[in-house]
Amino acid sequence: MASCGGDDKALSLVAYSTPKEAYEEIIPAFEKTSEGKGATFSQSYGNSGDQARAVISGLKADIAALSLEPDITKLVEEDLVAADWSKTPTKGIVTRSVVALAVRKDNPKNIKGWADLVKPGVEVLTPNPFTSGGARWNVMAAYGAQIEQGRARPRP
């Protein structure tokens, strides 16, 4: 996060919902630094696409943390975010996360990894990837696991 110089130390964070718990730790830690001393945050969390539309419609956002590039692109097109937002050493990504596989109590289908998810009789519950950034990341995690196992080729 950037230093909040000047007299106005009130910052507005608009983010997708997944990193909320992380921000609950990051914000107090930032507020304890010399750069963050006296800073206050208003926070709004929700679906990445909904958050992008809210910012376009006028929701104040000093910091926009969205889960999908197309949502940031909408803000760029509205001249709300610099076009070079991803030209950083981290390519605009501030965190990495993992996809966890949760199974029923006692794991009756003996699911241990990605390959087990395609076995007959196994059903996968995930949000709709057409509307959920998290679901898109789930699909990418499954694809990445296949690449790692040599079952798929990475795209150039």
Sequence and secondary structure as in RCSB ss.txt:
>XXXX:A:sequence
MASCGGDDKALSLVAYSTPKEAYEEIIPAFEKTSEGKGATFSQSYGNSGDQARAVISGLKADIAALSLEPDITKL
VEEDLVAADWSKTPTKGIVTRSVVALAVRKDNPKNIKGWADLVKPGVEVLTPNPFTSGGARWNVMAAYGAQIEQG
RARPRP
>XXXX:A:secstr
     SS  EEEEEEESTTHHHHHHHHHHHHTSTTTTT EEEEEEE HHHHHHHHHTT   SEEE S HHHHHHH
HHTTSS TTTT STTTT            TT TT   SGGGGGSTT       TTT HHHHHHHHHHHHHHHHTT
SS    
